[in-house]
């Protein structure tokens, strides 16, 4: 796109700020009177026309003012992404809420979803932290009845998974315990890729259990497979953009179909850095149900150990100046809490 002049930059940012607050098209007269710009209405109209031709603004109706396009919002976000700060008083309030809560991961996730929804007035989503690469700690094999066996798999970091296995034939508890003991000695501390590289076991039961262990470890290492917490669904429904219930239904369908939400998060945050922010505007041409929305996302946690994702969904005219620093701040808080839990520091 053509380079904007300083005057065009100023006008574009003012138009977007005004539209975010009012949800009404912005005209040249309002800009001239409300913001005391030392420009004539005619000059402002000409510049608004240029910004429209460049794709940053659009005119809903011939006689109406202008509203931002997706490109306009992207420019706005790029200008304030690194400068937006959460007021110190709000930071203190949020920090106090977390440190007053019990040292419980489930409570932290619920609180994070609540804080994000309240501060942004959008819909929040928080995915609990998950091991980036599972490391084996130990397995227990418990005979239940007939050919069924309960496998309890524990990973380094404390994550536990359980599943009922149906073996080809009944196996005594003594043999199951021996198998578990051999595998615990062989696999202790190993990540899934190292376990996959091990030679095939000569004992058929050992090999069968090892294969199941590897499958379980790979499944639990999915970066967006943690439990999902959401809050603030009614916030979006109250916005004028979603007075048409079909638009709201399409956007909120993401939170009903968790597999779609996981796919979006996996495709947008898996390769991002801890604390790094991503802003998706209008579905970025990939998610039709989000064409009226924006999402601010961030990863949190401890690199190489355990990470999660959090974010806020709202209308495209969301208050980026508040939502972006709120998401960034809560992600930083959760990173510190996860680090304390893992390291004990």
C-alpha positions in Angstrom: 0.0 0.0 0.0 1.1 3.6 -0.6 3.0 5.3 2.3 0.7 7.5 4.4 1.6 11.1 5.1 1.7 12.2 8.7 -1.6 14.0 8.3 -3.2 10.9 6.9 -1.8 8.8 9.7 -3.3 11.2 12.3 -6.7 11.2 10.7 -6.8 7.5 10.2 -6.0 6.8 13.9 -8.6 9.4 15.0 -11.3 7.9 12.8 -10.6 4.4 14.1 -10.5 5.5 17.8 -13.8 7.4 17.3 -15.5 4.5 15.5 -14.3 2.0 18.2 -16.0 4.2 20.8 -19.2 5.1 19.0 -19.8 2.3 16.5 -21.0 5.1 14.2 -19.5 6.2 10.8 -17.2 9.1 11.3 -17.6 12.3 9.2 -15.3 15.2 8.4 -17.5 17.6 10.4 -17.2 15.5 13.6 -13.4 15.2 13.2 -13.0 19.0 12.7 -15.3 19.9 15.7 -14.7 17.1 18.2 -10.9 16.8 17.9 -10.1 20.5 17.1 -8.1 19.6 14.1 -6.5 22.7 12.4 -7.9 21.6 9.0 -10.9 22.6 7.0 -13.7 20.1 6.6 -13.0 20.1 2.8 -9.3 19.1 3.4 -10.4 16.4 5.9 -12.9 15.1 3.3 -10.2 14.9 0.6 -7.8 13.0 2.9 -10.6 10.6 3.9 -11.3 10.1 0.2 -7.6 9.2 -0.3 -7.6 6.8 2.7 -10.7 5.2 1.2 -9.0 4.8 -2.2 -6.0 3.2 -0.4 -8.3 0.6 1.3 -8.0 1.8 4.9 -11.6 3.2 5.1 -14.9 2.5 3.5 -18.2 4.4 3.2 -21.2 2.3 4.2 -23.6 4.7 2.5 -23.2 7.6 0.1 -24.2 10.2 2.6 -22.5 8.5 5.6 -19.1 9.0 7.1 -16.3 6.5 7.0 -15.6 3.3 8.9 -12.3 1.3 9.1 -11.7 -1.6 6.8 -9.7 -4.7 7.9 -6.6 -3.0 6.5 -7.3 0.1 8.5 -7.6 -1.9 11.7 -4.3 -3.8 10.9 -2.6 -0.5 10.5 -4.0 0.8 13.7 -2.9 -2.3 15.6 0.6 -2.2 14.1 1.0 1.4 15.3 0.0 0.7 18.9 0.9 -2.9 19.4 4.1 -2.3 21.3 3.1 1.0 23.0 -0.2 0.1 24.7 0.2 -0.2 28.4 -2.2 -1.4 31.1 -2.6 1.3 33.8 -0.7 0.5 36.9 -3.8 0.4 39.0 -5.4 -2.3 36.8 -2.2 -4.3 36.9 -2.1 -4.2 40.7 -5.8 -5.2 40.9 -5.3 -8.2 38.6 -2.1 -9.3 40.3 -3.8 -9.0 43.7 -6.6 -11.3 42.5 -4.2 -14.0 41.4 -2.1 -13.9 44.5 -5.2 -14.0 46.7 -6.4 -17.2 45.0 -5.3 -20.7 46.0 -2.2 -22.2 44.4 -4.5 -24.3 42.2 -4.1 -24.5 38.4 -7.8 -24.9 37.8 -8.6 -21.8 39.8 -5.9 -19.8 38.0 -7.4 -20.7 34.6 -11.0 -19.8 35.7 -9.7 -16.5 37.1 -7.7 -15.7 34.0 -10.8 -16.3 31.8 -12.9 -14.1 34.1 -10.3 -11.2 34.2 -9.8 -11.2 30.5 -13.6 -11.1 29.8 -14.2 -8.4 32.3 -11.3 -6.1 31.3 -11.8 -6.5 27.6 -15.6 -6.8 27.5 -15.1 -9.6 25.0 -15.2 -13.4 25.0 -12.1 -14.9 26.7 -10.5 -18.3 26.0 -7.8 -19.9 28.1 -6.2 -23.2 27.4 -4.5 -24.8 30.4 -0.7 -25.3 30.2 0.5 -28.5 28.7 3.9 -30.1 28.3 5.6 -29.1 25.1 7.2 -32.4 25.0 6.1 -35.1 27.4 8.9 -36.8 29.5 8.2 -40.3 30.9 8.3 -40.7 34.7 6.7 -44.1 35.4 3.8 -46.4 34.5 1.6 -48.7 36.7 -0.3 -51.7 35.2 -3.1 -52.9 37.3 -5.1 -56.1 36.5 -8.9 -55.4 36.8 -10.9 -58.2 35.3 -10.3 -60.8 32.6 -8.2 -59.3 29.9 -8.7 -55.7 31.1 -5.8 -53.7 32.6 -5.7 -50.2 34.0 -2.6 -48.3 32.7 -1.7 -45.2 34.8 1.0 -43.2 33.1 2.8 -40.4 34.9 4.9 -37.7 33.1 7.7 -35.6 34.5 5.9 -32.5 35.8 3.0 -34.5 37.4 0.6 -35.0 34.5 -1.2 -38.2 34.8 -3.3 -40.2 32.3 -5.3 -43.3 32.8 -6.8 -45.8 30.3 -8.3 -49.2 30.3 -6.5 -51.6 28.0 -7.9 -54.9 26.7 -5.1 -57.4 26.1 -5.1 -60.3 23.8 -5.2 -62.7 26.7 -5.4 -62.5 30.5 -2.1 -61.6 32.2 -1.3 -62.1 35.9 -0.6 -59.0 38.1 2.9 -60.4 38.8 3.7 -60.3 35.1 2.2 -56.9 34.7 4.2 -55.5 37.6 7.4 -57.0 36.1 6.6 -55.4 32.7 6.0 -52.0 34.4 9.3 -52.3 36.3 11.3 -53.1 33.2 9.7 -50.2 31.3 10.2 -47.8 34.2 13.9 -48.6 34.2 14.2 -48.3 30.4 12.2 -45.1 29.8 12.7 -42.9 32.9 13.1 -39.3 31.9 12.9 -39.9 28.2 10.9 -37.7 25.8 8.5 -39.3 23.3 10.9 -39.0 20.3 13.7 -40.8 22.2 11.2 -43.6 23.1 10.1 -43.9 19.5 13.8 -44.5 18.5 14.2 -47.4 20.8 14.7 -50.9 19.2 11.6 -53.2 19.3 11.3 -55.2 22.5 11.6 -58.9 22.3 8.9 -59.4 24.9 5.5 -59.0 23.1 3.7 -57.5 26.2 6.6 -55.1 26.8 6.3 -53.9 23.2 2.5 -53.6 23.3 2.6 -51.5 26.4 5.5 -49.4 25.2 3.5 -48.6 22.0 0.5 -47.5 24.0 2.7 -45.4 26.2 4.1 -43.6 23.2 0.7 -43.0 21.7 -0.5 -41.5 25.0 2.6 -39.3 25.4 2.2 -37.9 21.9 -1.5 -37.2 22.4 -0.9 -35.3 25.7 1.9 -33.3 24.1 -0.5 -31.6 21.7 0.1 -27.9 22.4 -3.6 -27.1 22.4 -5.0 -30.2 24.1 -5.3 -28.8 27.5 -8.7 -28.0 29.1 -10.4 -25.0 27.7 -11.9 -22.2 29.9 -14.1 -19.5 28.5 -16.0 -16.5 29.9 -17.9 -13.4 28.7 -20.1 -14.8 25.9 -22.8 -12.3 26.7 -20.4 -9.4 26.2 -20.2 -10.1 22.4 -24.0 -10.6 22.1 -24.6 -7.0 23.4 -22.5 -5.4 20.7 -24.3 -3.7 17.8 -22.4 -5.7 15.2 -24.1 -8.8 16.5 -27.7 -7.5 16.7 -28.1 -9.9 13.7 -28.2 -13.2 15.6 -26.8 -15.1 12.6 -23.5 -13.1 12.9 -23.3 -13.8 16.6 -24.1 -17.5 16.1 -21.4 -17.9 13.5 -18.8 -16.3 15.8 -19.7 -18.1 18.9 -19.9 -21.4 17.1 -16.1 -21.6 17.6 -16.7 -21.9 21.4 -19.3 -24.6 20.9 -17.2 -26.7 18.5 -14.0 -27.1 20.5 -12.3 -29.0 17.7 -12.6 -25.9 15.4 -11.3 -23.7 18.2 -8.3 -26.0 18.8 -7.6 -26.0 15.1 -7.5 -22.2 15.0 -5.3 -21.9 18.0 -2.9 -24.6 16.8 -2.5 -22.9 13.4 -2.0 -19.4 14.9 0.0 -19.9 18.1 2.0 -23.1 18.0 5.1 -21.5 16.5 4.8 -18.2 18.4 7.1 -17.2 21.2 6.0 -17.2 24.9 4.5 -13.8 25.6 4.3 -13.0 21.9 1.0 -11.5 20.7 -1.0 -12.3 17.6 -4.0 -10.3 16.4 -6.4 -12.0 13.9 -8.7 -9.4 12.2 -11.7 -10.4 10.2 -10.8 -14.1 10.1 -7.8 -13.3 8.0 -9.6 -14.8 5.0 -9.5 -18.3 6.5 -12.4 -18.4 9.0 -15.6 -17.2 7.6 -17.4 -17.3 11.0 -14.9 -14.6 12.2 -15.3 -12.1 9.4 -16.9 -9.6 11.8 -14.4 -10.3 14.6 -10.9 -9.9 15.9 -9.0 -12.1 18.2 -6.0 -11.2 20.3 -3.9 -14.3 21.3 -0.8 -15.0 23.4 1.1 -18.0 24.5 2.2 -18.3 28.1 4.2 -20.7 30.2 7.8 -22.0 30.4 9.6 -22.6 27.0 10.5 -26.3 26.5 8.4 -27.4 29.5 4.8 -26.4 29.7 2.8 -23.8 27.7 -0.8 -22.7 27.2 -2.7 -20.2 25.1 -5.1 -17.4 26.1 -6.9 -14.7 24.2 -9.9 -12.5 23.7 -12.5 -12.5 20.9 -14.6 -9.4 20.2 -16.0 -7.3 17.4 -13.5 -6.0 14.8 -13.9 -2.6 16.5 -12.8 -4.0 19.9 -10.8 -1.7 22.1 -7.3 -2.9 21.0 -5.6 -0.3 23.2 -7.1 -2.1 26.3 -7.4 -5.7 25.1 -3.8 -6.0 23.8 -2.0 -5.0 27.1 -4.5 -6.9 29.1 -3.8 -10.1 27.2 -0.1 -9.4 27.4 -0.2 -8.8 31.2 -2.3 -11.8 32.1 -0.1 -14.0 29.9 3.0 -12.7 31.8 1.3 -13.4 35.2 0.4 -17.0 34.2 3.9 -17.6 32.9 5.3 -16.6 36.3 2.8 -18.8 38.1 3.5 -21.8 35.8 7.2 -21.3 36.3 6.8 -21.2 40.1 4.8 -24.4 40.0 7.3 -26.3 37.8 10.5 -25.0 39.4 9.2 -24.5 43.0 10.9 -21.1 43.1 
